[in-house]
Amino acid sequence: MSSSNPTDDGGDKGPAETVTHVSGTGIPIRGNDIDTDQIIPARFMKVVTFDGLGQFSFFDQRFTDDDEEKEHPMNEDRFRDASVMVVNANFGCGSSREHAPQALMRWGVDAIVGESFAEIFAGNCLALGVPTVTADHETVSEIQAWVDAHPQETIDVDVEGETVTYGDTTVDVTVDDAQRKALVEGVWDTTALMGANGNAVRETADSLPYVTGDGV
């Protein structure tokens, strides 16, 4: 599960929940260049809302054409409640569909540790408050192996301190500076940010000659 730490005065720093730590059991998804079409096939994107997308995460990797289960971590009971996904290089490449991180989040993923991420995918994850933290190949492989061997034990992702702790091991990871600032200060949700600054938005709109009446 994800854990968010409020500021010392009892309130969040920003209009959205702060994300300083994410803790939960892990799930390893191995392979480089896993694209968004693998994460959520295009045929499942014909939805009005994102509700229910989680069940279709990695659908073609998890099921045959006859809907029979294939071997895949997401089909294993030991990983069903996992919330920290551990991936390899260039994860989330391909099309920029925001349905991909939406599907993962709705499956239960609260943070992703990987070697590298496609830039747009990482940005779409940030918009959901899902950290994408990076480490080198050896470190990621060791975490994946540990998760395989300890599926019920917790991984702690320290977004603010840029570390991942699993078992008795703590390793340094990298969180993009802008992402870390947005998550730690609770300003990653742009809709909430605009809502919290409604007066400033209205003042700006009032100053624009081409925005009138109901347009404000």
C-alpha positions as a printed Julia matrix, in Angstrom:
216×3 Matrix{Float64}:
   0.0     0.0     0.0
   1.04    3.56   -0.52
   1.95    5.74    2.42
   1.97    9.52    2.28
   3.47   11.66    4.98
   1.82   14.98    5.92
   3.88   17.92    7.02
   4.75   18.37   10.67
   1.96   20.87   11.23
  -0.62   18.24   10.33
  -1.41   19.56    6.86
  -0.15   18.62    3.45
   2.3    20.91    1.71
   0.18   21.16   -1.42
  -3.41   20.69   -2.58
  -2.83   16.98   -3.36
  -1.68   14.19   -1.07
   2.07   14.23   -0.55
   3.93   11.1    -1.64
   7.17   10.73    0.3
   7.19    6.95    0.8
   5.47    4.02   -0.88
   5.51    0.67    0.89
   4.1    -2.65   -0.22
   4.91   -6.07   -1.57
   6.55   -6.29   -4.98
   5.93   -7.82   -8.37
   8.69   -8.34  -10.97
   7.9    -7.68  -14.63
  10.96   -8.63  -16.65
  11.9    -7.48  -20.14
  13.19   -4.38  -21.89
  11.13   -2.1   -24.13
   7.76   -3.14  -22.74
   5.47   -0.74  -24.53
   2.1     0.73  -23.63
   0.29   -1.59  -26.05
   1.53   -4.52  -24.0
   0.55   -2.78  -20.77
  -2.99   -2.07  -22.03
  -4.0    -3.3   -25.52
  -5.72   -0.66  -27.65
  -9.05   -2.54  -27.82
  -9.58   -1.91  -24.1
  -9.24    1.85  -24.49
 -12.78    2.31  -25.79
 -14.06    3.35  -22.38
 -15.82    6.43  -21.06
 -13.94    6.31  -17.76
 -10.8     4.54  -16.58
 -12.78    2.46  -14.06
 -12.2    -1.25  -14.48
  -9.07   -0.91  -16.63
  -6.96   -2.71  -14.03
  -8.29   -6.14  -14.98
  -6.98   -5.64  -18.53
  -3.38   -4.83  -17.54
  -0.97   -6.92  -19.65
  -4.0    -8.8   -20.94
  -2.4   -10.34  -24.03
   0.63  -11.42  -22.01
  -1.63  -12.97  -19.37
  -4.28  -14.73  -21.46
  -4.6   -16.74  -24.67
  -7.17  -15.97  -27.36
  -9.43  -18.44  -25.52
  -9.01  -16.5   -22.26
  -6.89  -19.21  -20.69
  -4.2   -18.02  -18.29
  -0.59  -17.89  -19.44
   2.41  -17.87  -17.14
   2.71  -14.28  -15.98
   3.48  -12.68  -12.61
   0.1   -10.91  -12.57
  -1.63  -14.29  -12.72
   0.22  -15.65   -9.69
  -1.59  -15.59   -6.36
   1.59  -14.63   -4.52
   1.74  -11.31   -6.38
  -1.97  -10.4    -6.52
  -1.78   -7.81   -3.73
   1.53   -6.31   -4.85
   1.83   -2.54   -5.15
   5.49   -1.97   -6.09
   6.32   -3.07   -9.65
   9.95   -3.76  -10.53
  10.73   -3.47  -14.26
  13.67   -3.21  -16.64
  14.74   -0.71  -19.31
  12.59    1.68  -21.38
   9.4     0.64  -19.67
   6.27    2.33  -21.04
   7.67    3.14  -24.47
   5.49    3.34  -27.58
   2.31    5.38  -27.78
   1.64    8.04  -25.17
  -1.67    6.53  -24.0
  -2.45    7.59  -20.44
  -4.53    4.41  -20.13
  -1.32    2.46  -19.43
  -0.48    3.96  -16.02
  -4.21    4.22  -15.28
  -4.53    0.45  -15.8
  -1.51   -0.31  -13.63
  -2.69    1.99  -10.86
  -6.15    0.41  -10.92
  -4.58   -3.04  -10.78
  -2.95   -1.88   -7.55
   0.44   -0.42   -8.47
   1.5     2.53   -6.3
   5.14    2.85   -7.41
   7.41    1.49  -10.14
  11.13    0.8    -9.77
  12.97    0.3   -13.05
  16.12    0.82  -15.08
  14.52    3.54  -17.21
  11.13    4.8   -18.32
   9.72    6.42  -21.43
   9.43   10.12  -20.65
   5.72   10.49  -21.45
   4.85    7.34  -19.51
   6.71    8.67  -16.47
   4.87   11.98  -16.81
   1.52   10.2   -16.96
   2.46    8.24  -13.85
   3.35   11.46  -12.05
  -0.09   12.87  -12.88
  -1.51    9.96  -10.86
   0.91   10.31   -7.95
   2.75    7.11   -8.92
   6.55    7.49   -8.53
   8.83    6.03  -11.23
  12.27    5.6    -9.67
  15.36    4.34  -11.46
  18.43    2.26  -10.65
  21.08    0.44  -12.67
  20.54   -2.97  -14.27
  22.35   -4.93  -11.56
  20.4    -3.27   -8.75
  17.05   -3.79  -10.46
  17.86   -7.44  -11.21
  18.75   -8.01   -7.57
  15.47   -6.46   -6.42
  13.52   -8.59   -8.91
  15.25  -11.74   -7.66
  14.54  -10.78   -4.05
  10.87  -10.15   -4.83
  10.64  -13.56   -6.49
  12.04  -15.17   -3.36
  10.12  -13.01   -0.85
   6.72  -12.18   -2.4
   5.08  -11.47    0.95
   7.75   -9.1     2.26
   7.6    -5.32    1.97
   9.61   -2.99   -0.21
   9.89    0.62    0.92
  10.4     3.29   -1.72
  11.65    6.51   -0.13
  10.8     9.12   -2.75
  12.19   12.03   -0.77
  15.41   10.26    0.28
  15.84    8.44   -3.04
  16.35    4.97   -1.62
  14.67    1.57   -1.89
  14.78   -0.79    1.08
  14.05   -4.5     0.79
  14.91   -7.02    3.48
  18.11   -5.87    5.15
  19.29   -4.01    2.05
  18.95   -0.32    1.22
  20.04    0.91   -2.2
  20.27    4.36   -3.73
  17.86    5.13   -6.54
  17.15    8.2    -8.64
  13.95   10.2    -8.69
  13.72   12.92  -11.32
  14.13   16.26   -9.53
  10.89   17.73  -10.86
   8.97   14.54  -10.05
  10.38   14.35   -6.52
   9.51   17.97   -5.83
   5.96   17.55   -7.15
   5.32   14.37   -5.14
   6.93   15.53   -1.9
   5.24   18.94   -1.99
   1.87   17.53   -3.05
   1.63   19.48   -6.3
   1.57   16.54   -8.72
  -2.21   16.75   -9.29
  -2.6    19.68  -11.67
  -6.4    19.62  -11.39
  -6.23   19.88   -7.62
  -3.57   22.57   -7.96
  -5.83   24.68  -10.15
  -8.75   24.13   -7.79
  -6.68   25.21   -4.8
  -5.7    28.38   -6.65
  -9.16   29.18   -7.95
  -9.0    32.85   -7.03
  -5.72   33.35   -8.88
  -7.12   31.53  -11.92
 -10.2    33.75  -11.88
  -8.12   36.92  -11.53
  -6.02   35.9   -14.51
  -9.13   35.04  -16.54
 -10.72   38.38  -15.64
  -7.64   40.17  -16.96
  -7.91   38.5   -20.38
 -10.12   40.46  -22.81
 -11.08   37.32  -24.75
 -12.42   35.43  -21.69
 -15.86   36.65  -20.65
 -18.92   35.5   -18.79
 -19.28   31.74  -18.48
 -15.78   31.28  -19.84
 -14.3    32.29  -16.5
